[in-house]
Amino acid sequence: MILHRYILKEELPPFVLGIGVLTLILLMNQFFLMVWDIIGKGVKPIQIARVLLYSLPFIFVFTIPMGIFIAHLMAFGRLNQDFELLALKGCGVHPMNISIVPFILSLIVTGGVFYLTNHVVPDANFKLRKLLYTIAYEKPTYRIKPRVIFSELPDYDLYVLEVEHKTGHLEGITIFEKVPPYRTIVAREGYLYSRDSILVLHLIDGEIHTASENSYQKVAFPKYVLKVSLEAKTKYHGARHRRDSELSLSGIKQRIVEIKHGKESIEYKRLRVSRLMVEYHKKLALAFSPVVLTVLGLGIALTLRKVGAGLSFGIALPFFIFYYVCLVGGETLGDRGIIAPWLSMWFANIILGVVGVCLFIRNLRR
C-alpha cells in the first residue's frame, strides 16, 4: 500500500503538468485558427470566451491520454534512473505489482475520457456551432474575407475587394447567382446586415447582368436591395438537428436506424451508415487510448535509463502526431467507405498497443 501511494505521488504532478502544457498549446492553436479570425470584427468578448470554452472538451480528449503517457514516462523514468525499480525487484517485488497503480489510473482516466467523448464533447460541439451561427447572424461580414469568394450564402456567391467588419460596409462587390436566371450583380459599394432571419445586401451604384442563349441584358441601378433568406440555414443549425460529431453513442445508433428505414438509395445509406460508424468507433477508440498509452509509456520508461521532463515531451510528441494523423487519415478513409469503420479508428491503438505490449513483456522478462 505504501509502495502504491509512493508511485501515485510520483505520477500525479507530471500528469497534471502534461495535461496543462498540451492543453495550453492546443488552445493557443485553436485561438489562432478560430478566435483570431473574429477578434476586431465587432464580436463580443464574452462570445470569444465561449468559443474557447466550448473548444476545451475536444482538446481534453487528446491531452488527457497524452498527459497520462507523459506521467508514466517521467515517473517510471525517474524510478529507473535512480535504480529504485532495481531495488524493488531485489526485494522481491514483482514488476506487475509496481504497475498496478498506473493501470488503475489509466482505467479511471479511460472512464473520464469516455464521459467526455460520449456526453460533454457532443454537447460542446453543438453549442459551439450554434454560437458561431449566432455570431455570423449578428455580424454577417465576420467570415467574409477580401478578394476571396464567399460561398456560404444560399443561392449566391459573394466576392468583395474590401470589407469593414464592424460596420458591414463592402467595396467592389460582385455577386454570382447560383440558381436561374444566373445573374451577375456588381456594385461599387454596399452594406450587409441581418434582420429577421434575412440577410440584406444594400447595394449602391451597380449593374445587373443577365445572359441567356439568345440575349444579354444589362441594367444599371443607383441603389438595389438584395434579400437572402436564412430560413433553410436556420433550420439546419436549429436545436433539433445535430451533426454526427454532436451525437452520443445512443444518438448514433438511433440515427443509423432512421437512415436504414429511409427512402434514399442503397449507396447513400451505405456511406451515411459508414460515416456514423466511424464516429461511433472514434468515441470508443479515444476513450480506450489511455490504457494503450499506459502500456506503451511503461514499456518505454522501463527500457530507457533516463527520462526527464524534456525528453518525456520529446518522446510524446511523435507519438501524438502519429496518433492524430492516423485518426484524421482513418476518419477520411472510413467516411469514404474505403476501409472498415472500426479499423479506421482503432488502427493507431492497435499499432501502439502492440509496440507497448512487446516492450512491456520484454522488460518483465529482464
C-alpha positions in Angstrom: 0.0 0.0 0.0 2.9 2.4 0.8 4.5 1.5 -2.5 1.3 2.2 -4.4 0.9 5.6 -2.7 4.5 6.4 -3.5 4.1 5.6 -7.2 0.8 7.6 -7.3 2.6 10.6 -5.7 5.3 10.3 -8.4 2.7 10.2 -11.3 0.2 12.9 -10.4 2.4 16.0 -10.8 3.7 15.1 -14.3 0.2 14.0 -15.2 -1.2 17.5 -14.3 1.8 19.2 -15.9 1.4 17.2 -19.2 -2.3 18.0 -19.5 -1.7 21.7 -18.7 1.2 22.2 -21.2 -0.5 20.2 -24.0 -3.9 21.9 -23.4 -2.3 25.3 -23.5 -0.5 24.6 -26.8 -3.7 23.3 -28.5 -5.8 26.0 -27.0 -3.4 28.6 -28.4 -3.6 26.8 -31.8 -7.4 27.0 -31.6 -7.2 30.7 -30.7 -5.2 31.5 -33.8 -7.3 29.2 -36.1 -10.7 30.3 -35.0 -10.8 33.1 -32.4 -8.2 35.2 -34.1 -10.5 35.3 -37.2 -13.3 37.0 -35.2 -11.3 39.4 -33.0 -11.6 43.0 -34.0 -14.7 42.4 -36.0 -17.2 43.6 -33.5 -17.7 40.2 -31.8 -18.5 40.5 -28.1 -15.6 39.4 -25.8 -18.0 37.0 -23.9 -18.7 35.3 -27.2 -15.0 34.9 -27.9 -14.5 33.4 -24.4 -17.4 31.0 -25.0 -15.8 29.8 -28.3 -12.6 28.9 -26.4 -14.7 27.3 -23.6 -16.7 25.1 -26.0 -13.4 24.1 -27.7 -11.9 22.7 -24.5 -13.7 19.4 -24.2 -12.4 18.1 -27.6 -8.9 19.3 -26.7 -9.1 17.4 -23.4 -9.9 14.2 -25.2 -6.4 14.3 -26.7 -4.4 16.0 -23.9 -5.6 13.8 -21.0 -4.4 10.5 -22.6 -1.2 12.1 -23.7 -0.9 13.5 -20.1 -1.0 10.1 -18.6 1.5 8.9 -21.2 3.9 11.7 -20.1 3.3 10.9 -16.5 4.3 7.3 -16.9 7.4 8.3 -18.8 8.5 10.8 -16.2 7.6 8.8 -13.1 9.0 5.4 -14.1 11.8 7.0 -15.9 13.0 8.7 -12.7 12.5 5.5 -10.7 14.5 3.6 -13.3 17.2 6.2 -13.4 17.6 6.2 -9.6 17.7 2.4 -9.5 14.6 2.3 -7.3 12.9 -0.2 -9.6 16.0 -2.4 -9.4 16.0 -2.2 -5.6 12.3 -3.1 -5.5 13.0 -6.1 -7.7 15.8 -7.1 -5.4 13.4 -7.0 -2.5 11.1 -9.5 -4.3 8.5 -7.0 -5.6 7.2 -8.3 -8.9 7.1 -5.7 -11.8 3.4 -6.3 -12.2 2.8 -5.2 -8.6 4.6 -2.0 -9.4 2.4 -1.5 -12.5 -0.9 -1.8 -10.6 -1.2 1.9 -9.9 -0.6 3.0 -13.5 -3.1 0.6 -14.8 -5.8 1.6 -12.2 -5.1 5.2 -13.0 -5.5 4.5 -16.7 -8.8 2.8 -16.2 -10.1 5.8 -14.2 -8.9 8.2 -16.9 -10.5 6.0 -19.5 -13.8 6.4 -17.8 -13.4 10.1 -17.7 -12.4 10.4 -21.3 -15.4 8.1 -22.3 -17.7 10.5 -20.5 -16.1 13.4 -22.4 -16.4 11.8 -25.8 -19.9 10.5 -25.3 -21.6 13.3 -23.4 -19.6 16.5 -23.0 -17.9 16.8 -26.4 -21.1 16.3 -28.5 -23.0 18.9 -26.4 -20.0 21.3 -26.6 -19.7 20.8 -30.4 -23.4 21.5 -30.8 -23.2 24.7 -28.7 -20.1 25.9 -30.5 -21.8 25.5 -33.9 -24.9 27.4 -32.7 -22.7 30.1 -31.2 -20.8 30.6 -34.4 -24.1 30.8 -36.3 -25.3 33.4 -33.8 -22.1 35.4 -34.3 -22.5 35.1 -38.1 -26.1 36.3 -37.8 -25.2 39.2 -35.6 -22.1 40.1 -37.6 -22.7 38.6 -41.1 -19.4 40.0 -42.5 -17.1 38.4 -40.0 -16.4 35.4 -42.2 -16.2 37.4 -45.4 -12.6 38.0 -46.5 -11.4 40.5 -49.1 -10.7 39.0 -52.6 -11.9 35.6 -51.5 -15.2 34.1 -52.9 -17.7 33.6 -50.0 -19.9 30.6 -50.9 -21.9 30.1 -47.7 -25.0 32.2 -48.8 -28.0 30.2 -50.1 -28.2 30.7 -53.9 -25.4 33.2 -54.1 -21.6 33.5 -54.2 -20.1 36.8 -53.0 -16.8 38.5 -53.8 -15.6 41.8 -52.4 -12.5 43.8 -52.7 -12.7 45.4 -49.3 -14.8 44.8 -46.1 -15.3 46.7 -42.9 -16.4 44.1 -40.4 -17.6 46.4 -37.7 -19.9 48.5 -39.9 -20.8 45.8 -42.6 -19.5 48.2 -45.3 -18.4 46.4 -48.5 -16.5 47.8 -51.6 -16.0 46.3 -55.0 -18.9 43.9 -54.8 -19.6 41.1 -57.2 -22.5 38.6 -56.7 -22.9 35.4 -58.6 -26.4 33.9 -58.6 -26.2 30.1 -58.4 -29.8 29.4 -59.5 -31.7 30.6 -62.6 -31.6 33.1 -64.1 -27.9 33.1 -63.0 -27.5 36.8 -62.8 -24.2 38.6 -62.0 -24.6 41.7 -59.9 -21.8 44.2 -59.5 -21.8 47.3 -57.3 -19.3 49.9 -56.3 -20.2 49.6 -52.6 -22.8 48.4 -50.2 -23.8 47.3 -46.7 -24.6 43.8 -45.4 -26.7 43.3 -42.3 -29.2 40.8 -40.9 -32.9 41.2 -40.0 -35.5 38.5 -39.0 -33.6 35.5 -40.5 -32.8 37.5 -43.6 -29.5 38.8 -44.9 -29.9 42.2 -46.5 -27.4 43.5 -49.1 -27.9 47.2 -49.7 -26.0 47.8 -53.0 -25.1 51.3 -54.3 -24.1 52.3 -57.9 -24.1 49.0 -59.7 -25.3 46.8 -62.6 -27.3 43.6 -63.0 -26.1 41.4 -65.9 -28.4 38.6 -67.2 -27.3 36.3 -70.0 -29.2 33.6 -71.9 -28.7 31.6 -75.0 -30.3 34.3 -77.3 -29.9 37.5 -75.3 -27.9 39.6 -72.9 -29.3 42.2 -70.6 -27.6 44.9 -68.5 -29.5 47.1 -66.1 -27.8 49.9 -64.2 -29.1 51.0 -60.8 -28.2 53.7 -58.2 -29.5 51.6 -55.4 -30.6 48.0 -55.1 -31.6 45.8 -52.2 -31.0 42.0 -52.3 -32.5 39.9 -49.6 -31.2 36.4 -48.9 -33.4 34.2 -46.7 -31.6 32.3 -44.0 -34.6 30.1 -43.1 -33.0 26.9 -44.5 -29.7 27.7 -42.7 -31.6 28.4 -39.5 -33.4 25.0 -39.7 -30.1 23.3 -40.4 -28.5 24.9 -37.4 -31.5 24.5 -35.2 -31.8 22.8 -31.9 -33.4 19.7 -33.4 -30.6 18.8 -35.9 -27.2 17.5 -34.8 -24.3 16.6 -36.9 -22.6 13.2 -36.5 -19.9 14.7 -34.1 -22.7 16.1 -31.9 -24.3 12.8 -31.2 -23.8 10.4 -28.3 -23.4 6.6 -28.9 -27.1 6.1 -28.4 -27.9 9.0 -30.7 -25.7 7.5 -33.4 -27.5 4.1 -33.1 -30.8 5.9 -33.4 -29.8 7.8 -36.4 -28.5 4.6 -38.1 -31.9 3.0 -37.6 -33.6 6.1 -39.1 -31.3 6.0 -42.2 -31.8 2.3 -42.7 -35.6 2.9 -42.8 -35.3 5.9 -45.1 -36.2 6.1 -48.8 -32.7 7.1 -50.0 -30.6 4.9 -52.3 -28.7 1.9 -51.1 -25.3 3.6 -51.8 -26.3 6.7 -49.9 -27.4 4.6 -46.9 -24.2 2.7 -47.0 -22.0 5.8 -46.9 -24.1 7.5 -44.2 -24.0 4.4 -42.0 -20.3 4.1 -42.6 -19.7 7.7 -41.5 -21.8 7.3 -38.4 -20.0 4.1 -37.5 -16.7 5.9 -37.9 -17.9 8.5 -35.4 -19.1 5.6 -33.1 -15.7 3.9 -33.1 -13.9 7.2 -32.8 -15.5 7.8 -29.4 -14.6 4.3 -28.2 -11.1 4.4 -29.6 -10.3 7.8 -28.0 -11.7 6.6 -24.7 -9.6 3.4 -24.7 -6.4 5.3 -25.7 -5.3 5.9 -22.0 -4.9 2.1 -21.5 -2.9 1.8 -24.7 -0.7 4.7 -23.9 -0.2 3.4 -20.3 1.3 0.1 -21.7 3.4 2.0 -24.2 4.6 4.5 -21.6 5.6 1.9 -19.1 7.4 -0.1 -21.8 9.4 2.9 -23.0 10.1 4.2 -19.4 11.4 0.8 -18.2 13.6 0.5 -21.3 15.3 3.9 -21.1 17.6 4.7 -18.2 17.0 8.4 -18.0 13.7 10.1 -18.9 13.4 13.7 -17.7 10.6 16.2 -18.4 12.2 17.5 -21.6 12.8 14.0 -23.0 9.3 12.9 -22.0 7.7 15.6 -24.0 10.1 14.9 -26.8 9.1 11.3 -26.9 5.4 12.0 -26.5 5.4 14.5 -29.5 6.0 12.0 -32.3 3.5 9.5 -30.8 0.9 12.3 -30.5 1.5 13.3 -34.2 1.3 9.6 -35.2 -2.0 9.1 -33.3 -3.5 12.3 -34.7 -2.5 11.6 -38.3 -3.9 8.1 -38.1 -7.1 9.4 -36.6 -7.6 12.1 -39.2 -6.5 9.9 -42.1 -8.5 7.0 -40.9 -11.6 9.1 -40.5 -11.3 10.3 -44.1 -10.8 6.7 -45.4 -13.6 5.4 -43.2 -16.1 8.1 -44.2 -15.5 7.3 -47.9 -16.0 3.6 -47.2 -12.5 2.6 -48.3 -11.7 0.8 -45.1 -13.9 -0.7 -42.3 -15.0 2.0 -39.8 -13.7 0.1 -36.8 -10.2 -0.3 -38.4 -10.1 3.4 -39.4 -10.4 4.5 -35.8 -8.7 1.6 -34.0 -5.6 1.4 -36.2 -3.4 3.7 -34.1 -4.5 2.0 -30.8 -3.6 -1.4 -32.3 -0.2 -0.4 -33.6 0.8 1.5 -30.4 -0.7 -1.3 -28.2 1.3 -4.0 -29.9 4.5 -2.0 -29.6 3.7 -1.2 -25.9 2.9 -4.8 -25.1 6.2 -6.1 -26.7 8.3 -3.5 -24.8 6.4 -4.2 -21.5 6.8 -8.0 -21.8 10.4 -7.6 -22.7 11.1 -5.6 -19.5 9.2 -8.2 -17.4 11.5 -10.9 -18.6 14.7 -9.0 -18.0 
